[in-house]
Amino acid sequence: MIAIAVIFPFLGSLISALIPHRDTRRTTRIILAGAATCVPFAIATSVDQLSLLFSVIVSILCFLATVYSTDLFSINWTGGEVFWSRKSVYFILLGAFWSSMLLVVLAQTFGALWFGIASTTLATAFLVGFSGEDAALEAAWKYLVLCSVGIGIALLGIILLANATLHAGATPEFALAWNVIAGLHAAPSPVVHLATALMVIGFGTKAGLFPLHAWLPDAHSKAPAPISGLLSGVLVSCALYAIVRTLGVAESWHDAATLHVLLTWFGACSVFAAGLLMLVQHDLKRLLAYSTVEHAGIVVFALGVGGRLGIAAALLHVIAHAFSKSGAFFVAGITQREAAATGQRGVLWTTTVGGRMLLFGLAALGGLPPFGLFCSEFLVALAAIAAHAWAPLIVVTVGVLVAFGALIRTGLQIDPTVSAQPSVAPAPARRRAATVLSVSSASIALTLAALTSVIPWTGIGKTLASIAGGIQ
């Protein structure tokens, strides 16, 4: 059943591509994407709470990106001069991306998880370079090379971990299954110490943590808006999921003290560096991309602080950031299209739909109430205070304040046409339907970003606390 859940989005994209009539194909694609969104709930009893939580995030946001993309391709956004720049190939790649991320979060072993991470790299490399422009192709190449190095480092760590678990008594077929590793009750091992550190560094590259973030701003800014939203909101979350699993293994081996220090400072430096880099951005999508580095750093910092509160806060931040960042990138695409259609430069805060929605997107990313990032950042600070992690907390606080200032200053001066993709306005008969799809997708994402603020007082909050208790 898990295999069906993983492959369903990709099969749905293939089936949709075979339908010749355009409107029927569009409707079928949305219906199948909606069905794929419901599939993870059918396997709720077959996976643990952490996998179920992340699979729901992946499915909801991939569905919204599919709906948004259906809107995007109501216009002749690209001439399709190369194979991967055709509309049909785009949706097949999007389905493959969706399936590969589900493989990551539904895997039961580090081997399958690593294969899923590698698969996301292959699928998204073509999506990053989808426009065929020189800058986009350069970004795709940089993304492919740097992420391949990162997952190579992670693979080395996984091999070392397998060697340690085999010596601890695990059978070869379950040597990389985290449930089996947690039951070994083995003594601390230098090999595991090195293996988990390499895995964090490798997966940290995929998450865009400083100083391994060089691929992220270019890739996220040059990809189509819905893909940028998935890269920042979902793919980074999958990489952080891998780090959470790695931390859980280190905790089960009673060998996580040094790893906590690594995570704490790895995250703190990412937040601080991202805040400084955001100050000098004048391109909307690059600003949002560096914001991803900041928020990934906050999650890793919270994991490093540890404790039940720290890990629960990290998971809450992942959820809130996923919806906030995806919604912000969706809105960025809307503002770019509005600017291209009207010929005006700059965000029109009061006269365009995209301009008004962008205010909410920046407020969400800035951690203002009522959005969920306000609650998660507050809980992260409480966890750091409880752990007496004063020095890294100061670094994180300064970074967050600088990033918040950058969102305000740069957001007011932003020019969406700088990174806008070439487009042709849709025909009048299709313009309203196209706008409804894109605006609805962005609105739902931002609404969910606000609703995450109540999670600590719901059953989901209890689930996060339970997951955190099982990891620490």
ZATOR-996936 format. One record per residue (C-alpha): x, y, z. Coordinates in Angstrom, 2 decimals, m for minus. Example, Ala and Ser with C-alpha at 12.3 -4.5 7.8 and 13.67 -1.06 7.14 Angstrom:
<lummars>
      c1      c2      c3
   12.30   m4.50    7.80
   13.67   m1.06    7.14
</lummars>
This chain:
<lummars>
      c1      c2      c3
    0.00    0.00    0.00
    2.88    2.37    0.73
    4.28    1.68   m2.74
    0.92    2.62   m4.28
    0.85    5.87   m2.32
    4.33    6.74   m3.55
    3.79    5.96   m7.22
    0.23    7.32   m7.53
    1.12   10.99   m8.28
    3.57    9.99  m11.01
    1.10    7.57  m12.58
   m1.58   10.25  m12.44
    0.63   12.66  m14.36
    1.33   10.02  m17.02
   m2.36    9.19  m17.42
   m3.26   12.87  m17.74
   m0.61   13.42  m20.39
   m2.20   10.74  m22.59
   m5.55   12.57  m22.83
   m5.68   14.48  m26.14
   m8.41   17.05  m25.40
   m7.00   20.04  m23.51
   m9.87   20.86  m21.16
  m10.48   17.19  m20.36
   m6.77   16.76  m19.68
   m6.73   19.74  m17.31
   m9.78   18.52  m15.40
   m8.46   14.97  m15.18
   m5.11   16.21  m13.93
   m6.71   18.14  m11.06
   m9.00   15.23  m10.15
   m6.13   12.73  m10.06
   m3.99   15.17   m8.07
   m6.83   15.51   m5.56
   m7.05   11.72   m5.30
   m3.29   11.52   m4.76
   m3.64   14.02   m1.91
   m6.03   11.66   m0.11
   m3.91    8.52   m0.57
   m1.57    9.14    2.43
   m4.59    8.99    4.75
   m5.28    5.46    3.52
   m1.91    4.29    4.86
   m2.13    6.08    8.21
   m1.95    2.78   10.09
    1.06    1.56    8.09
    3.47    4.40    8.93
    4.45    6.24   12.08
    3.16    9.68   13.02
    6.22   11.53   11.75
    5.98   10.00    8.27
    2.23   10.61    8.13
    2.65   14.25    9.14
    5.21   14.98    6.44
    3.35   13.00    3.77
    0.25   15.14    4.38
    2.31   18.34    4.02
    3.89   17.06    0.80
    0.55   16.01   m0.70
   m1.41   19.16    0.13
    1.23   21.53   m1.23
    1.92   19.43   m4.33
   m1.81   19.44   m5.06
   m1.92   23.24   m4.73
    1.15   23.53   m6.98
   m0.55   21.32   m9.58
   m3.67   23.51   m9.56
   m1.51   26.64   m9.75
    0.47   25.15  m12.65
   m2.74   24.42  m14.51
   m3.40   28.16  m14.29
    0.17   28.98  m15.30
   m0.11   26.95  m18.47
   m3.36   28.54  m19.57
   m0.92   30.91  m21.28
    1.97   30.30  m23.67
    4.56   30.59  m20.96
    7.24   28.83  m22.97
    7.74   27.91  m26.57
    8.97   24.45  m25.66
   12.12   24.67  m27.76
   13.73   21.84  m25.78
   12.11   18.60  m24.68
   11.86   19.32  m20.96
   10.28   22.73  m21.63
    7.07   21.23  m22.99
    3.92   21.54  m20.94
    3.24   17.80  m20.88
    6.78   17.06  m19.70
    6.46   19.71  m17.00
    3.51   17.93  m15.39
    5.20   14.54  m15.69
    8.27   15.94  m13.94
    6.01   17.52  m11.31
    4.40   14.11  m10.71
    7.83   12.48  m10.45
    8.89   15.19   m7.99
    5.77   14.57   m5.89
    6.34   10.80   m5.86
   10.02   11.12   m4.99
    9.24   13.35   m2.00
    6.64   10.85   m0.79
    9.31    8.17   m1.08
   11.53   10.22    1.23
    8.94   10.69    3.97
    7.34    7.23    3.71
   10.60    5.26    3.58
   11.30    2.85    6.42
   15.07    2.74    5.98
   17.85    5.22    5.34
   18.62    3.45    2.07
   15.16    4.14    0.65
   15.21    7.65    2.09
   18.52    8.38    0.38
   17.20    7.04   m2.92
   14.19    9.36   m2.60
   16.42   12.37   m1.93
   18.51   11.50   m4.98
   15.36   11.12   m7.10
   14.15   14.59   m6.13
   17.44   16.01   m7.39
   17.02   14.44  m10.83
   13.38   15.48  m11.23
   13.82   19.04  m10.08
   17.02   19.73  m12.04
   14.93   19.83  m15.24
   12.19   21.85  m13.55
   14.70   24.47  m12.37
   15.96   24.86  m15.95
   12.48   24.62  m17.42
   12.48   28.03  m19.12
   15.58   27.14  m21.11
   17.20   30.50  m20.39
   20.94   30.58  m19.83
   20.59   31.73  m16.23
   18.05   28.99  m15.49
   20.26   26.31  m17.04
   23.24   27.55  m15.04
   21.15   27.42  m11.86
   20.00   23.88  m12.70
   23.58   22.75  m13.26
   24.79   24.32  m10.02
   21.86   22.72   m8.19
   22.62   19.30   m9.65
   26.33   19.41   m8.88
   26.20   20.79   m5.34
   23.27   18.65   m4.23
   24.95   15.57   m5.70
   27.99   16.32   m3.57
   25.75   16.67   m0.54
   23.87   13.43   m1.04
   27.21   11.74   m1.74
   28.42   12.82    1.71
   25.15   11.57    3.20
   25.61    8.22    1.43
   29.05    7.84    2.98
   27.51    8.43    6.40
   24.77    5.88    5.70
   27.37    3.26    4.71
   29.26    3.85    7.95
   26.00    3.61    9.90
   25.18    0.29    8.23
   28.61   m1.04    9.17
   28.08   m0.04   12.81
   24.61   m1.58   13.02
   25.82   m4.85   11.50
   28.53   m5.07   14.15
   25.88   m4.31   16.79
   23.86   m7.36   15.77
   21.42   m6.13   13.14
   20.66   m8.40   10.20
   21.78   m7.17    6.75
   18.22   m6.57    5.45
   17.37   m4.35    8.44
   20.73   m2.70    8.99
   19.40    0.71    7.91
   15.87    0.49    9.33
   15.58    3.15   12.04
   13.04    1.14   14.01
   15.50   m1.75   14.22
   18.43    0.56   15.02
   16.45    2.12   17.88
   15.99   m1.33   19.40
   19.66   m2.30   19.38
   20.45   m0.42   22.63
   24.09   m0.32   21.58
   26.83    1.60   23.35
   28.14    4.88   21.91
   30.40    4.29   18.92
   32.91    6.59   17.16
   31.72    5.19   13.85
   28.11    6.18   14.55
   29.36    9.56   15.77
   31.07   10.15   12.40
   28.24    8.61   10.38
   25.52   10.83   11.84
   27.68   13.94   11.46
   28.25   13.16    7.76
   24.54   12.50    7.28
   23.62   15.85    8.84
   26.13   17.67    6.63
   24.92   15.84    3.52
   21.23   16.37    4.16
   22.01   19.90    5.32
   23.28   20.62    1.82
   19.91   19.61    0.44
   18.20   21.80    3.04
   20.31   24.79    1.96
   22.03   25.39    5.27
   24.92   27.87    5.38
   27.64   27.52    4.08
   26.24   24.75    1.83
   23.48   26.96    0.46
   25.10   28.26   m2.73
   22.73   26.37   m5.04
   19.51   27.43   m3.34
   19.07   31.15   m4.27
   19.70   30.57   m7.97
   17.59   27.42   m8.23
   14.64   28.78   m6.29
   14.63   32.11   m8.10
   14.88   30.73  m11.65
   12.34   27.91  m11.39
    8.66   28.53  m12.23
    6.77   29.96   m9.25
    4.94   26.74   m8.25
    8.18   24.78   m8.41
    9.95   27.44   m6.36
    7.20   27.03   m3.77
    7.73   23.27   m3.64
   11.51   23.58   m3.54
   11.43   25.97   m0.60
    8.35   24.77    1.21
    8.42   21.01    0.66
   11.77   19.76   m0.62
   13.66   21.58    2.13
   11.19   20.08    4.60
   12.03   16.61    3.28
   15.73   17.26    3.87
   14.95   18.45    7.39
   12.89   15.29    7.88
   16.02   13.27    7.04
   17.95   15.24    9.67
   15.22   14.49   12.24
   15.52   10.78   11.49
   19.30   11.01   11.80
   18.98   12.72   15.17
   16.61    9.99   16.32
   19.19    7.32   15.48
   21.94    9.23   17.29
   19.72    9.53   20.36
   18.98    5.80   20.34
   22.74    5.10   20.35
   23.23    7.54   23.25
   25.69    9.40   21.07
   23.98   12.71   20.30
   25.73   15.24   22.52
   28.22   16.39   19.89
   25.56   16.19   17.20
   23.39   18.58   19.19
   26.25   21.07   19.30
   26.78   20.71   15.54
   23.09   21.25   14.83
   22.82   24.21   17.19
   25.65   26.19   15.62
   24.93   24.95   12.09
   21.45   26.40   12.45
   22.47   29.59   14.24
   25.07   30.47   11.58
   22.54   29.80    8.82
   20.01   32.19   10.37
   22.57   34.94   10.86
   24.15   34.61    7.40
   20.76   34.45    5.68
   19.63   37.62    7.45
   22.66   39.53    6.19
   22.26   38.19    2.65
   18.57   39.13    2.60
   19.51   42.77    3.24
   21.12   43.15   m0.18
   18.44   41.42   m2.28
   16.36   43.38   m4.78
   14.80   40.42   m6.55
   11.63   39.08   m4.95
   12.24   35.39   m5.52
   15.87   35.57   m4.38
   14.73   37.34   m1.23
   12.30   34.49   m0.57
   15.00   31.94   m1.34
   17.39   33.37    1.25
   14.48   33.43    3.67
   14.35   29.65    3.22
   17.96   29.43    4.41
   16.96   31.42    7.48
   13.99   29.26    8.40
   15.81   25.99    7.73
   18.46   27.30   10.13
   15.81   27.97   12.79
   14.57   24.37   12.50
   18.05   22.91   12.77
   18.85   25.21   15.69
   15.73   23.98   17.50
   16.71   20.36   16.84
   20.15   21.13   18.23
   18.69   22.69   21.37
   16.76   19.45   21.74
   14.45   18.41   24.50
   10.79   17.69   23.98
    9.93   21.36   23.55
   12.79   22.06   21.13
   11.98   19.16   18.80
    8.23   19.84   18.90
    8.90   23.51   18.10
   11.14   22.47   15.20
    8.38   20.29   13.73
    5.82   23.07   14.18
    8.18   25.47   12.41
    8.56   23.05    9.50
    4.77   22.91    9.08
    4.27   26.66    9.36
    7.16   27.46    7.04
    6.05   24.96    4.40
    2.69   26.67    3.92
    4.02   30.22    4.42
    6.86   29.89    1.95
    4.87   28.02   m0.69
    2.12   30.63   m0.45
    4.65   33.46   m0.74
    6.21   31.96   m3.88
    2.76   31.40   m5.39
    1.99   35.07   m4.76
    5.34   36.07   m6.24
    4.32   34.33   m9.45
    1.04   36.23   m9.48
    2.79   39.59   m9.05
    5.22   38.74  m11.84
    2.39   37.94  m14.21
    0.51   41.10  m13.25
    3.62   43.17  m13.88
    4.21   41.49  m17.23
    0.58   41.97  m18.27
    0.36   45.65  m17.28
    3.89   46.70  m18.16
    4.27   48.38  m14.77
    7.31   47.90  m12.57
    7.17   47.41   m8.83
    4.59   45.82   m6.58
    1.28   47.67   m6.70
    0.28   47.17   m3.08
   m3.21   48.62   m3.28
   m4.21   48.21   m6.92
   m3.39   44.56   m7.71
   m4.45   41.27   m6.18
   m0.88   40.00   m6.10
    0.40   43.13   m4.38
   m2.12   42.87   m1.57
   m1.55   39.15   m1.13
    2.20   39.67   m1.03
    1.77   41.77    2.11
    0.29   38.71    3.82
    3.06   36.46    2.46
    5.81   38.70    3.81
    3.98   39.05    7.14
    3.80   35.26    7.41
    7.51   34.85    6.71
    8.34   37.67    9.10
    6.77   35.72   11.94
    3.95   38.17   12.62
    0.72   37.02   14.26
   m1.64   35.39   13.44
    0.67   33.23   11.30
    2.15   30.00   12.60
    5.78   31.08   12.39
    5.12   33.51   15.25
    4.17   30.63   17.57
    6.95   28.31   16.44
    9.69   30.95   16.78
    8.40   31.84   20.24
    8.53   28.17   21.29
   12.02   27.77   19.80
   13.20   30.72   21.93
   11.64   29.18   25.04
   13.35   25.86   24.32
   16.72   27.59   23.91
   16.26   29.48   27.17
   15.33   26.25   28.96
   18.51   24.64   27.58
   20.62   27.71   28.53
   21.85   27.98   24.94
   22.44   31.70   25.34
   25.24   32.33   22.85
   23.62   30.64   19.81
   20.24   32.09   20.81
   21.68   35.61   20.61
   23.08   34.83   17.15
   19.71   33.49   16.02
   17.82   36.46   17.47
   20.04   38.96   15.67
   19.67   37.01   12.43
   15.88   36.88   12.73
   15.66   40.61   13.43
   17.91   41.45   10.47
   15.87   39.14    8.21
   12.65   40.79    9.41
   14.07   44.21    8.57
   15.10   42.92    5.15
   11.58   41.67    4.45
   10.14   45.09    5.29
   12.75   47.19    3.48
   13.27   45.05    0.42
    9.63   44.08    0.17
    8.57   47.70   m0.20
   11.17   48.31   m2.91
   10.82   45.01   m4.75
   10.53   44.84   m8.52
    8.76   41.64   m9.55
    9.66   42.04  m13.21
   13.34   41.46  m12.51
   12.83   37.71  m12.22
    9.56   37.51  m14.14
    9.33   34.79  m16.75
    8.32   35.70  m20.30
    4.60   35.32  m20.74
    1.71   36.17  m22.97
   m1.56   37.37  m21.44
   m4.30   34.76  m21.62
   m7.23   35.21  m23.95
  m10.07   37.26  m22.38
  m12.37   34.22  m22.18
   m9.80   32.34  m20.08
   m8.35   35.20  m18.03
  m10.82   35.04  m15.13
  m10.64   31.23  m14.71
   m6.86   31.35  m14.77
   m6.78   34.05  m12.09
   m9.17   32.11   m9.86
   m6.97   29.00   m9.90
   m3.71   30.76   m9.04
   m5.19   33.12   m6.46
   m7.12   30.28   m4.84
   m3.98   28.13   m4.53
   m2.01   30.98   m2.95
   m4.89   31.94   m0.66
   m5.33   28.38    0.62
   m1.61   28.07    1.34
   m1.51   31.36    3.27
   m4.72   30.50    5.12
   m3.20   27.20    6.23
   m0.09   29.13    7.27
   m2.28   31.17    9.60
   m4.17   28.15   10.91
   m0.92   26.49   11.97
   m0.81   29.02   14.81
   m3.48   27.03   16.67
   m1.70   23.68   16.32
   m0.19   23.72   19.85
   m3.74   23.68   21.28
   m5.06   20.87   19.06
   m4.60   17.14   18.68
   m1.86   17.82   16.14
    0.05   19.63   18.89
   m0.20   16.53   21.07
    1.05   14.48   18.14
    4.07   16.76   17.75
    4.82   16.42   21.45
    4.52   12.65   21.19
    6.87   12.54   18.21
    9.35   14.75   20.05
    9.19   12.49   23.09
   10.05    9.49   20.94
   13.09   11.22   19.42
   14.74   12.87   22.40
</lummars>
